[in-house]
Amino acid sequence: EVQLVESGGGLVKPGGSLRLSCVASGFTFSTYTMTWVRQAPGKGLEWLSSISNSSSYISYADSLKGRFTISRDNAKNSLYLQMNNLRAEDAAVFYCARVSYDSNGFFSSFDFWGQGTLVTVSS
Amino acid sequence: DIQMTQSPSSLSASVGDRVTITCRASQSISTYLNWYQQRPGKAPKLLIYAASTLQSGVPSRFSGSGSGTDFTLTINSLQPEDFATYYCQQSFRAPALTFGGGTKVEV
């Protein structure tokens, strides 16, 4: 059974930093592209960042303006999101998800999601 | 970026109803369109990918159609567990797989 378990969320002051983790199990983590998505309270889903299986290809949403860094450790079946200079508008539930590919090798969908970890930014 | 617009933003329905949700892309995305269901307090769940392919384990009362810029999610015979928020997502312009704003299906 595919499982993704996020951790690392919590309360942080504006300008502070936080590192989120996502531990995967039930599939060969090192062969999948992974992604982070967030959802502000009462709002919709926002794609943040993706990282290829070997970390060769990394992409970010323009809205992050270089404050977030995605990484992974395939030996630990883990995905990370380092978040710096946090703002009130970054408060959200952060989800990690697995990226699936279609038969042509193109991005298809986010087929499995973790339960999310809540980040609150407040003084 | 490709903008995804869903309509309506919310709708009221009853158990047994047929429900239709629309998603429009700001440019043609072929059939690179996914649908997700999110129940309150839960993570999103993939329902349909490539516009019309049901994800494994998803009940057959869910169906998707469309291509180009206009897409539809249909739920036949709405069940109590289907009251949730539904999101479309384009996968044409990877890796920025942008989402629609969501449609809340409520009683």
Interface residues (C-beta under 8 A of the other chain):
Chain A: T33 T35 V37 G44 L45 E46 W47 S50 Y57 S59 A61 D62 Y95 V99 S100 D102 F106 F107 S108 S109 F110 D111 F112 W113 G114 Q115 G116
Chain B: D1 Y32 N34 Y36 Q38 K42 A43 P44 K45 L46 Y49 A50 Q55 Y87 Q89 S91 A94 P95 A96 L97 T98 F99 G100 G101 G102
